[in-house]
Amino acid sequence: MSIDVKYSTTATATGGREGHARSEDGRFDVKLSTPGELGGAGGDGSNPEQLFAAGYAACFIGAMKVAGQQLGIKVPSDVTVTATVGIGPRSLGGFGITADLKVAVPGVDPQQAQALIDTAHGICPYSNATRGNVDVGLTLA
């Protein structure tokens, strides 16, 4: 598969889950901490799962806008995607993640909203990256 890259960015993490992450331009700069549920101290930092959830949710809305153009359906400005990302041990060893996207499309007929969601799931880079590797749930709210 070939990808015609239109944008790329770089971020560097130090210290792992108890460290720090920063984009090369400094606009993204975050302290990291491990949740207590994963054996960490908790703390006031973010964690990779939160960052993934935020990125997936925002990207999925962008994909919905593209889907809306393709399907001739106006995507309302107050559309929301709430992404829940889980992490835990895999039955085959190592760790894995799950993602559940709850999508609210106010004022759009439920059938049209579902068509937007299904089409966006085929467009979204996060969906394409996780397909076949991560269990992703899609729910129309």
N, C-alpha and C positions, 0 to 999 in steps of 0.2 A: 504494500500500500504506500502510495506516495502522498505527501502532504505539502501543499504550497503555503509555507509559513508566511503569514502576514504580520505577525507580532510575536515577539518573545520577550521574556523577562527573566531575571535571575534573582534568587533570594538565597541567603546563606544562614544556616542554623549552626549554633554552637551549643554544646552542653546537652544536646538531646532534649528530652522531655522536661528537664529541669534547667533549661538554658534560655536562649534568646534567638529570635529570628528577625532578619531585616532584609528588605529588598535593596537592590543595588542603588536605587535612587533615593532611598531613605523615607519614602512616603509610607511604607509599611514597616513598622518597627514594633515588635511585640515580645513581651516577656512570656516564657513558657513555664508551665508547672503541670505535674502529673496528678490527675484526680485520685482521691482516696480509694475509689473503687478499683483502681489499677495498682494499688499498693503505694501510691505517692502520698505526699503530705498535703495535697490540695493546693492551697495557696491562691494568690490573686492573679496568676498568669493564665493565659489561654492554653489550649492544647490542640494538637493536630486535627482531632476529630471536629472541634468547633470550627477551625479554619476551613476544613473540607466541607462541612455543612453550609457555611456561609457562601463559599465559592460555588458549590453546586446549586444552591437556591438562586443566587443571582444569575448564574449562567443559564439556568433553566428558563427563567423569565425572558432572557434574551432570545432563547430558542423558540419560546412561545410567540414572540413578536415576529420572528421569521416565519413560523408556521402560520400565523395569522395572515401575513401577506400572501402566502401560498394558497391558503384556503379561502381568502376573502372574508375573514372574520376579524372584526376590530377587537384588539386586546385592550381592555380598560386599563387606565393608568394606575388603578388601585389593586391590580392583580397581586396576589401574594403567594409565595412558595415557602413553606416551612419544612426545612430538611432536618430530619433526625438521623444522626449517624451513630451506630453502635460499634463497639469493638469487643472482641473476646477470643478465647482459644477456639481453634478449628478442630473438628473431629479428626482431620488428617495431620494434625500437628501445626505448630506455629499459631499465628493470630490472623484473624480476618475481620473485615468490617461489613456492616449492613447499612443501607440507606433507605429511608422512607421519605417520600415527598408528598406533602399535603398541599394541594393547589386550590386556591380560592379565586374564582373568576366571576366577580360580582356583575350582575346584569346580563350575563351571557347564558343563553339556553343551555341546559345541562348536556344535551347531545353535542352541540357545537363546542362546548367547553371540553368535553371528553375527546373530541376530534383534535382540538388544539393540543391537549396533553399528549395524546398518542403520537401525533406528528412531531411535536417538540422532542419527545423521547428518542426519536430517530435522528434528530438534528443535533441535539446538545452534545458538545464534546465530552462533558463529564459522563453522560449516559453512554456514549460510544466507548469511552475509556474503561468503564466498569462492566459493560455488557459481557456476560459469560464468566465474570470473576467475582462480582458482588451482587448479592440479592438486593434488588431495588424495588421498593413498593411505590405505586403511584395511586393516590387517592384524590378524588374530586371532593373538595370540602363544601 
